[in-house]
Amino acid sequence: MIEPLPLAKDKKGWFIIIAILTTIFLLNILYEYIKFKDFKAEEIYTTKAQILNIYPKINYKVLKLQSSDITFFTSTKEVLNFKKLQFIDITIVTKKITFIEYIKGFYALSFNINQLKIKQTNIDKLSQNISAQHQNKNIGELFNALFFAIPASKEIKDICAIYGVSHLIAISGFHLGVLSFVLYWILYIFYTPIKRKYFPYRNTKFDILIITSIFLFFYLLFLGLVPSLLRAFIMFIFGIFFLRSNIKILSFQTLALVVMLIIAVFPKLLFSLSLWFSVAGVFYIFLFLQYFKNLNKIAQFFLFNIWIYLVMNPVTHFFFGTLSIVQLYSPIFTIGFSLFYPLELFLHIINYGNLFDSNIISWVNSNPTYKDIFTPLWVFIPYIIISFLSINYISWFKVLNISFVVFNLWLFLS
């Protein structure tokens, strides 16, 4: 078997790669700054925006909005029947907004908000079809989040956080992996006899991977370049290219290159927490594969989700403190989701999406006790350093395992 080639032969090769990506990044930052200066040219700025999410408060509502260039938040006391995905015309005050806030998303005072009547988009129609299959509004929002990356309600987010399955409703590489697997085998069934009859000289696996990537690309565009899914898709494309070129796929160098490429082309994603959680997940998956590759497949299958859940907890709890004993079921939910996700997708396509609603409603209405515990900064920083050291040193990998075991014991016994 031919040994896979490294991504770059030497330091010079890496220097060229980094120099090119740095140049692209700086050019994109300059472009964003020019747009920022135009945005700040007047103290008030009027734009058309789409409502991504609505956060009800006691006497007002907070809206998360997306215009053509910016993502921002505002609040309003106006009694308007706002809905997700609805378009509005809005005027915001730009005076105190900095360039960094412009890049990462900001809060702005606003006035003169008017609802716009705009022709429904395809995603609007599909979203309404999903919602119509469920009598419970929260269940409809759950599946709209799963299929179209439309932010779910607070109730759904809260119950997912309590059960430790928030990663399952945020479309990411996990979903792309399931979708690509299903697409691959559906295409394999139909493509193989055609290929044998008309062009037997073609590489079946490579052709199907290319067709699958085309489907996934249009799905990514349809959803609006969701950061975590974007990272996964780029890695998928790199994987196909590297496989064809006999370059090592499952490497930290590949992950680093993908991250640098995403940030260079889309500098705003530097502040995307969903992207960094996705990257962290892949990082620990690579660590697992590096050190447990000699385990038999059955042992790997059962250990994988448990290990990933435990090793990610110190990172997750630095940002989100929700803790419940039922989170220990998270690895089981993750395994089951691999079947649940494509099954529900099929059921919604044939308009039987409500088949398991009674079970899901029971889960949503369950009321497990929980509390908030956050990872201290003095624990988080050493943990990240140990994680990076684990790439090259098995001794540090052992320290990493001891660290997360101790952390999880402290977490659940506190």
N, C-alpha and C positions, 0 to 999 in steps of 0.2 A: 504493500500500500504506500502511495506517495505521501510523504510528510507535508502537511499544509504549510504554505509560505507565510511569513510574517507580513503585517500590514505595511510596514516600512522597513527597508533593509538596514538602515543605520540612522544615526542622529541627524545627518544631513537631510535624509528623506522626511523625517518628522519636522525638521525646521522648515522645509518648503511647505509642507501641509499646513503647519500652524501659521506661517506667514501669509499664505493665501487666505485662510479662514479669518485671520485677524484683519486683513485688508477689506474683506467682504463685510465684516462686522463694523468696522469704522465707517465705511461708505453708507451702510444702512443706518448707523447712528446719526451721521450727518444728514441723511434724508429725513429721519424722524425729527431732528432739531429744526430743520427748515419748515416742516409742517407745524411744529410747535410754535415757531415765531409767527406764522400765519394765524394760528389759533389764538395767540395772545395779542394780535394786532389791535383788537378792540377789547374793551373791558366786558362786553357782553357778546355772547356767541350763540347763534341760533342754528339748530341742526335737526335733522330727522333721525330718530333713534328707535330701536326695537327694545321692548321690555323683555329682559332675560329672566328676571325673577322679581318677586314682590315680597317684602318682609313687613307684615302688619305690626304696628306698634300701638300703644294705647290711644293716642290722639292723632296719629299720622301714619303714613306708609313710607317705607324706604324702597326705592326702585333701583334695580341694577339694569343699566342701559348700555346698548351697543349701537354706536353710529358707524359710519363707514371707516373711520380712522381710530376711534377711541372707545374705551370701556370706562364707564364712570357710574357713580352713585349719586342719587339726590333724594330729597324727601319732599312730601307734599301733604298738605292738610285738606286739599280740595276733595270734595265728595265726587269722585269719578269712578266708574266701574272698570278699573284697569284689569287687563288680563295678560297672561304671559304670551309672548310672541306678537303682541299688538304693537303697532307703530304709532308713535306720537311725534308731534312737533314741539320742541322745547327750547327755551332760552336760558342759558346758564351764565353765571358770573365767573370770569376767568382770572380776575386780578391776583389772587393769592396762590394760584396753581403753579408749581415748579416743574421743571423739565422731567425730573425723576418721577414726580407724581403723574405727569402726563404719560410717561412710558408704562408705569406699573398699574395705572388706574387710580382714580381720585374721587373725592366727594366734592360736590359743587352746589352752591345755592342756585335755585332755579325759580322761574316764574313763567307765566304765559304758556302753560302746558295744554295742548289741544290734541285730542284723539284724531287719527287720520284713517280714512277709509281707503285701504289699499287692497288690491286684488290678492286673494289668498295664494300663498306659495305652496309648492308641493309638500313641503314639510308641515305646513299648517294643516293641510287636508289629511295627511297621514296621521298626524298627531290627534286630530279630531276623531278619526276612525278608531284609533287605539282607545281614546277616552270613551267613545260610544259603546265599546264592548264591555265596559265595567260600570256597575251602578255606584260603586264607591269611588269618590273623586281621588282619594289618596292612591288607590290601586292603579288608576289610570295614569297618575303622575309618576308612579314607580316605573311603569313600563315605558312611558315616554322618556324617562331618564335613561333606561336601559338601552333603548333602541335609537334615540335621537339626541342624547346628551342634553335634554331640556332639564334644567334644575328642578329637583323634586321639592315637595313641600317640606316644611320644618318637621312635621310629624314623621314623615318617611326618613328624613335625614337623622332625626333623633333616634328612632328605633334601630336604624342601621348602625349608628355609632355605638349604641348600647350592646348590640350583638357582635360588634367588631367586623362588620361586613360592608363598611362604607366603600371599600375598594371594589366591591362587586357592582355598585350602581354608578360608579364613575367610569365611563367607557375608557378603556386603556388597552395595554398589550394583552391582558388576559382575554378580553373580549375578541380582540383581533385574532389571537391564537385559536380560539374556539371557532370563529367564523371562517378563518382560512382553512382549518381542518375539515369543516363541513363542506365548504365550497370545493376543496381539493378532491374529496371523494365523490361528490356529485358529478363534477366535471370528469373525473377519471372514468366513471361508469359510462358516460355518454361519448367522451372523446376517444377512448381507446379503440373501439371498433371502427370509427371513422378514420383514425390515424393508420390502423393496420391495412385498411382497404385502399386509401388514397395516397398516403405518404409514410410508408413504413420506415423510411430512413430517418424520420424525426425522433428527437429525444422526448419521450412521452412525459416524463416527470418535469423536465424543464419547460415544455410548452404549457403544461397545466399550471405551473407556478406563475408563469407570465400572465396567463389569462386570469388567474386568481388575483394577482397584484393589480390588474386593471379594474376588476370589480371593487377591490378594496380602496383603490385610489378615488374612484367616483363616490364611494361611500364616505370617505374622508372629506372630500370637497362638499358633499351634501350636508355634512354635519358642521361645516365651517372650521375645519382645521383644529379640532380639539387637541390641545397640547400633548396630553398623554398618549392619545391615539396617533398623533403625528410622529412622536418619538418611535412608537412601535412600528409604524408603517415604514419609516426610513430604515430602521434596523432590518425589517423584512426584505426591503429592496436591496440593501447592502448584503444581506445574507444570500440572496439569489446570485448577485454579482460575484461575491467572494467564493461561493460554492462553484460557480462556473470557472473562476480563475484560480481555484485551489488555494485560496487565502483562508487562513484560520478565521472561523466565524465567531465562535464562543470565546471571545477574549475581552479583557478590560480595555485594550487598545481600541477595539471596535466600538465599544460603548462610549469611550472618551471622544472618538471621532464623530459619532452620531450626535452627541451632546453639543460639541463645538460647532458642528454644521448647523444644527437647529438654532442655536443662539446667534450665530453669524448671520443667518438669513432672516430670522425672526427675533431681533433683540428684545422685544417686549416680553418674550417668554422667559427671559432671565428671572423675572419676578413671578413666574407661574408656579405655585406650590404643587399643583397637580402634576406638572412635568417633573419636578424634583422628587416627588414621592414615587412616580413611575420609574425614574432613573435609579432611585434607591432600591426599589424592588428587584430590578434587573441585576443590579450590582450584587445583591445577596444571593440571587439565583445563580449567578456565575460562580460565586464563592462556593455554594453548595455543590455545583457540578464539578468544580475543580478538586474538592477534597473528598467527595463521596462518590466519585465516578466508578470506583471499584466495587461498590455495594451491588448486590443483585437487584434486579429491576423491581421486584416486589417490595423489598426493603426501602428502596428509593421512593417508590410511590407513596408508601405510608409515612415515611419520615419527612418527605419534602414539604408538604403544606404545614406540618407542625413546626418544623425548623424555621421556615420562612416567617410564620406568624410570630414566633417567640423572638427571633433575631430582629424583627422590625419594630417590636414593641417599644424599646427605648427611643427610637426615632419618632414613632407615631405619637407617643405620649409627651414629647417635647412640644408638639403643636396642638394636640387634642387630648384633653385629660379624661374624657369619659371612660369609666371602668366599671365592668359588671362581671360577675362570675360566669355568666352565660357566654362571655366572649371566648371561653375555652372551647366552645363548640365551633368557633370560626373556621378552623381547618376542615371540619366536616361539611360545613356549609359551602366552603370553597370547592371541595371535591364534587358535591352534589350539583353545584351551579354549572359545572361543565356539561351536565345533561339538561338541567332546567332551562338554561339560556336558549340553546337551539330549539328545544321543544316548544317553549313559549313563543319564540319567533315564528315557528311553523303554525302554531295554533292561531296566532294573531293574523297571519296571512290568510288563513281560511275562515276568519271571523269566529273562532271559538276560543278567543283569548281569555274568556271568563271561566274556563273549565275548572281551574283550581282556586278561584277567588275566595271561596269559603275558608280554605286552608291559609291563604295569604292574609285574609282579614283577621283570622285568629292570631296569627303571628304579629301583625301590626298592632292589634289591640292588647297584646300581652303587656304586662307592666312589671318587668323585672327591676329590682332595685339596682341603683348605680350611684357612683360618686365620682368626683373629679380628682385625679392625681396626675401631676405633671412631672416629667423628667427634669431634674435640676440641671442648670447649665453646666455645673462642675462635673456632672456625670455625662452629659450629652457630648461635650467636646472631646474628652478622652475616649469615649466610645467610638466616635467617628474616626479618630486617629488610629485606634486599635484595628478598626475595620479596614482601613487602607493598608496598614502594616500586614494584615492577614493575606494580602494578595501574594506576597513573595515569601512569607515566613510561616511555616506550619506552627511554630511555637506561639506566635501571636494569634493564629487562628484558634488554638486551644484556649488562649486567654479570652478571646472573643466569646467562645462558647461558655466558659465559666462566667463571664461578665453578664451575658443575657440570662443565664439561668438564675444567678443571684438577683438580678434586677426583677425578673418575673416573680420570684419568690417574695421579694419585698413588696412588689406591686399588689399581688393577690392576697398577701397575708397582712397588709397594712390595715 
